[in-house]
Amino acid sequence: MNTMLKVYSVATADAAEAIKHGLLQSKLHCTCTCFPVADGGDGTAALLIEKLNGTIIHTEVYDPLKRKINASFGFIDKGTAAVIELADGSGLRLLQPEEYDPLHTSTFGIGEMIKHALDKDAKKIIIGIGGSATVDGGTGILEALGIRFLDSEKNVLQHLPEGLTDLAFIDTVNIDISANRKGYGNYQTWRRCWWCCCRHVSFFKCKTCKWN
């Protein structure tokens, strides 16, 4: 005899309610508070924002294949902490199966969300990292924040993350953490020279090895 099983999944909120219902029907004397959580992937940020009475910010960012999409993130803790879902800007669910291409998909859109959060004076940023369509190691995020990845001739690498095999230098001169952002200080005071790795303050010339 052949038996066919059909398996369904439920939303975390529904699962939590079902567990609560079971506990209240049992002989256990208890009170229950449902706080459904996810594993860092799709839905994690939304659950945190909802449970902590946060606010939603709508914005436009690039998807994993650099197409403009509408996305959102949230603020909690009286607007001091931003909560971002990586899957909302760089998630696998944003692509069709035939578009799955981890060597060319990017987290650039999440970097854009981080910039928007910083522009709104976020002091802390919480990112749910899961459900990603890319394995770029966060290089897309860093690109969106102004960091450049260079080859041995100091040319900007194209087609990341595939092009990372030619990585020789990382240029942080134009990183988008400016002195007027509260709590971050002046970036010039901790930028490093990519030739000798010393600390220096000049945007144009290393005081140690004179590289510019």
Kinemage of the C-alpha trace (Angstrom):
@kinemage 1
@onewidth
@group {chain A} dominant
@subgroup {mainchain}
@vectorlist {calphas} color= white
{ca met a 1} P 0.000 0.000 0.000
{ca asn a 2} L 1.299 3.445 -0.932
{ca thr a 3} L 0.631 6.381 1.371
{ca met a 4} L 0.945 10.027 0.374
{ca leu a 5} L 1.607 12.641 3.027
{ca lys a 6} L 0.970 16.315 2.420
{ca val a 7} L 3.024 18.580 4.673
{ca tyr a 8} L 2.055 22.158 5.481
{ca ser a 9} L 3.935 24.887 7.310
{ca val a 10} L 2.394 27.566 9.492
{ca ala a 11} L 3.301 31.166 10.244
{ca thr a 12} L 5.228 31.744 13.464
{ca ala a 13} L 2.354 33.735 14.988
{ca asp a 14} L -0.087 30.871 14.295
{ca ala a 15} L 2.355 28.344 15.732
{ca ala a 16} L 2.756 30.413 18.879
{ca glu a 17} L -1.005 30.689 19.321
{ca ala a 18} L -1.401 26.929 18.871
{ca ile a 19} L 1.228 26.244 21.552
{ca lys a 20} L -0.442 28.734 23.890
{ca his a 21} L -3.818 27.077 23.303
{ca gly a 22} L -2.354 23.676 24.110
{ca leu a 23} L -0.667 24.869 27.299
{ca leu a 24} L -3.839 26.554 28.569
{ca gln a 25} L -5.801 23.354 27.984
{ca ser a 26} L -3.268 21.320 29.927
{ca lys a 27} L -3.051 20.801 33.699
{ca leu a 28} L -0.198 23.306 33.877
{ca his a 29} L -1.128 26.466 35.769
{ca cys a 30} L 0.472 29.225 33.734
{ca thr a 31} L 0.072 32.477 31.908
{ca cys a 32} L 1.302 32.719 28.342
{ca thr a 33} L 2.686 35.606 26.317
{ca cys a 34} L 3.244 34.907 22.651
{ca phe a 35} L 6.424 36.326 21.186
{ca pro a 36} L 7.001 34.533 17.883
{ca val a 37} L 10.514 34.788 16.515
{ca ala a 38} L 12.247 33.710 13.334
{ca asp a 39} L 15.753 32.405 12.720
{ca gly a 40} L 17.123 35.618 11.238
{ca gly a 41} L 15.574 35.138 7.817
{ca asp a 42} L 12.298 36.269 6.320
{ca gly a 43} L 9.980 37.771 8.905
{ca thr a 44} L 12.466 38.313 11.741
{ca ala a 45} L 12.570 42.097 11.499
{ca ala a 46} L 8.821 42.427 11.029
{ca leu a 47} L 8.192 40.378 14.187
{ca leu a 48} L 10.593 42.480 16.248
{ca ile a 49} L 9.182 45.763 14.986
{ca glu a 50} L 5.606 44.679 15.641
{ca lys a 51} L 6.257 43.242 19.092
{ca leu a 52} L 8.318 46.236 20.215
{ca asn a 53} L 5.808 48.771 18.845
{ca gly a 54} L 8.241 50.124 16.296
{ca thr a 55} L 7.631 52.306 13.271
{ca ile a 56} L 8.020 51.349 9.612
{ca ile a 57} L 10.117 53.385 7.171
{ca his a 58} L 9.479 52.899 3.452
{ca thr a 59} L 12.293 53.417 0.987
{ca glu a 60} L 13.547 52.492 -2.485
{ca val a 61} L 16.635 50.303 -2.881
{ca tyr a 62} L 18.284 47.949 -5.350
{ca asp a 63} L 17.353 44.277 -5.308
{ca pro a 64} L 20.042 41.531 -5.604
{ca leu a 65} L 20.293 42.107 -9.372
{ca lys a 66} L 20.446 45.918 -9.032
{ca arg a 67} L 16.817 46.608 -9.976
{ca lys a 68} L 14.929 49.287 -8.082
{ca ile a 69} L 12.321 47.968 -5.649
{ca asn a 70} L 10.226 49.320 -2.796
{ca ala a 71} L 11.355 48.038 0.585
{ca ser a 72} L 11.061 48.938 4.245
{ca phe a 73} L 12.834 48.740 7.578
{ca gly a 74} L 11.845 49.767 11.071
{ca phe a 75} L 12.831 51.733 14.145
{ca ile a 76} L 12.472 50.589 17.745
{ca asp a 77} L 13.660 51.877 21.134
{ca lys a 78} L 12.158 55.350 20.657
{ca gly a 79} L 13.682 55.701 17.204
{ca thr a 80} L 17.273 55.017 18.253
{ca ala a 81} L 17.646 51.486 16.843
{ca ala a 82} L 16.987 50.487 13.231
{ca val a 83} L 15.878 46.946 12.388
{ca ile a 84} L 16.665 45.767 8.859
{ca glu a 85} L 15.745 42.487 7.166
{ca leu a 86} L 18.403 41.407 4.697
{ca ala a 87} L 15.810 39.315 2.876
{ca asp a 88} L 13.743 42.451 2.176
{ca gly a 89} L 16.436 43.968 -0.026
{ca ser a 90} L 18.713 41.084 -0.972
{ca gly a 91} L 16.501 38.067 -0.430
{ca leu a 92} L 16.114 34.948 -2.505
{ca arg a 93} L 12.349 35.475 -2.577
{ca leu a 94} L 12.893 38.620 -4.675
{ca leu a 95} L 14.181 36.516 -7.579
{ca gln a 96} L 12.731 33.977 -9.936
{ca pro a 97} L 14.378 30.530 -9.798
{ca glu a 98} L 16.040 31.119 -13.150
{ca glu a 99} L 17.652 34.278 -11.714
{ca tyr a 100} L 19.487 32.518 -8.885
{ca asp a 101} L 23.111 33.505 -9.458
{ca pro a 102} L 25.114 33.963 -6.240
{ca leu a 103} L 28.290 35.054 -8.032
{ca his a 104} L 26.525 38.132 -9.419
{ca thr a 105} L 23.838 38.989 -6.863
{ca ser a 106} L 24.595 41.703 -4.333
{ca thr a 107} L 23.723 43.037 -0.866
{ca phe a 108} L 23.984 46.614 -2.190
{ca gly a 109} L 20.343 47.327 -1.305
{ca ile a 110} L 20.976 46.563 2.363
{ca gly a 111} L 23.808 49.070 2.345
{ca glu a 112} L 21.317 51.604 1.026
{ca met a 113} L 18.960 50.778 3.905
{ca ile a 114} L 21.823 51.269 6.367
{ca lys a 115} L 22.525 54.684 4.839
{ca his a 116} L 18.860 55.652 5.177
{ca ala a 117} L 18.903 54.510 8.811
{ca leu a 118} L 22.039 56.544 9.532
{ca asp a 119} L 20.475 59.571 7.872
{ca lys a 120} L 17.641 59.230 10.380
{ca asp a 121} L 20.129 59.235 13.288
{ca ala a 122} L 20.092 55.515 14.105
{ca lys a 123} L 22.479 54.807 16.981
{ca lys a 124} L 22.178 51.039 16.624
{ca ile a 125} L 21.398 48.862 13.611
{ca ile a 126} L 20.068 45.312 13.953
{ca ile a 127} L 20.158 43.216 10.774
{ca gly a 128} L 18.372 39.892 10.351
{ca ile a 129} L 20.766 37.967 8.122
{ca gly a 130} L 19.013 35.070 6.447
{ca gly a 131} L 17.128 34.194 3.300
{ca ser a 132} L 19.886 35.831 1.273
{ca ala a 133} L 20.234 35.505 -2.496
{ca thr a 134} L 23.934 36.313 -2.403
{ca val a 135} L 27.259 35.116 -1.028
{ca asp a 136} L 29.065 38.430 -1.518
{ca gly a 137} L 30.328 38.565 2.067
{ca gly a 138} L 28.776 41.977 2.567
{ca thr a 139} L 30.815 43.633 -0.183
{ca gly a 140} L 27.612 45.032 -1.700
{ca ile a 141} L 26.728 46.653 1.636
{ca leu a 142} L 30.193 48.192 1.842
{ca glu a 143} L 30.015 49.408 -1.764
{ca ala a 144} L 26.766 51.218 -0.987
{ca leu a 145} L 28.530 52.885 1.945
{ca gly a 146} L 31.313 54.150 -0.307
{ca ile a 147} L 34.020 51.503 0.004
{ca arg a 148} L 35.780 50.455 -3.199
{ca phe a 149} L 37.356 47.089 -3.959
{ca leu a 150} L 40.420 47.368 -6.188
{ca asp a 151} L 42.652 45.042 -8.176
{ca ser a 152} L 46.467 45.171 -8.191
{ca glu a 153} L 46.365 48.071 -10.675
{ca lys a 154} L 43.956 49.974 -8.388
{ca asn a 155} L 41.070 49.569 -10.805
{ca val a 156} L 37.634 49.140 -9.277
{ca leu a 157} L 36.544 45.514 -9.419
{ca gln a 158} L 33.472 44.833 -11.509
{ca his a 159} L 30.857 42.087 -11.206
{ca leu a 160} L 31.195 41.386 -7.509
{ca pro a 161} L 31.366 38.993 -5.828
{ca glu a 162} L 32.744 36.996 -8.766
{ca gly a 163} L 35.511 39.575 -9.245
{ca leu a 164} L 36.793 39.222 -5.661
{ca thr a 165} L 39.379 36.712 -6.890
{ca asp a 166} L 41.291 39.767 -8.186
{ca leu a 167} L 41.011 41.768 -4.949
{ca ala a 168} L 44.257 43.482 -3.931
{ca phe a 169} L 43.218 46.675 -2.107
{ca ile a 170} L 40.226 48.049 -0.239
{ca asp a 171} L 39.749 51.808 -0.483
{ca thr a 172} L 37.772 53.408 2.367
{ca val a 173} L 38.488 57.061 1.538
{ca asn a 174} L 34.903 57.795 0.557
{ca ile a 175} L 33.128 55.739 3.194
{ca asp a 176} L 29.796 57.331 4.019
{ca ile a 177} L 30.235 57.867 7.754
{ca ser a 178} L 30.657 61.623 7.898
{ca ala a 179} L 31.804 63.735 10.795
{ca asn a 180} L 28.385 65.322 11.247
{ca arg a 181} L 26.708 62.012 12.107
{ca lys a 182} L 26.235 61.931 15.858
{ca gly a 183} L 28.225 59.279 17.657
{ca tyr a 184} L 30.561 58.369 14.795
{ca gly a 185} L 33.237 61.037 15.064
{ca asn a 186} L 35.573 62.113 12.268
{ca tyr a 187} L 36.363 59.205 9.986
{ca gln a 188} L 39.661 60.776 8.932
{ca thr a 189} L 41.117 60.023 12.361
{ca trp a 190} L 40.949 56.255 11.889
{ca arg a 191} L 41.248 55.658 8.142
{ca arg a 192} L 44.156 53.326 7.305
{ca cys a 193} L 46.718 53.482 4.540
{ca trp a 194} L 46.306 50.430 2.286
{ca trp a 195} L 50.033 50.261 1.548
{ca cys a 196} L 51.606 50.359 5.013
{ca cys a 197} L 48.489 49.947 7.236
{ca cys a 198} L 49.401 52.849 9.487
{ca arg a 199} L 46.796 55.207 10.892
{ca his a 200} L 46.791 58.706 9.485
{ca val a 201} L 44.513 61.729 9.128
{ca ser a 202} L 45.150 63.035 5.640
{ca phe a 203} L 42.589 62.114 3.008
{ca phe a 204} L 45.165 62.427 0.238
{ca lys a 205} L 48.523 61.282 1.548
{ca cys a 206} L 49.866 58.773 4.049
{ca lys a 207} L 52.261 60.480 6.457
{ca thr a 208} L 54.220 57.261 6.974
{ca cys a 209} L 54.884 55.789 3.540
{ca lys a 210} L 53.900 58.900 1.506
{ca trp a 211} L 51.495 56.886 -0.672
{ca asn a 212} L 48.739 58.983 -2.248
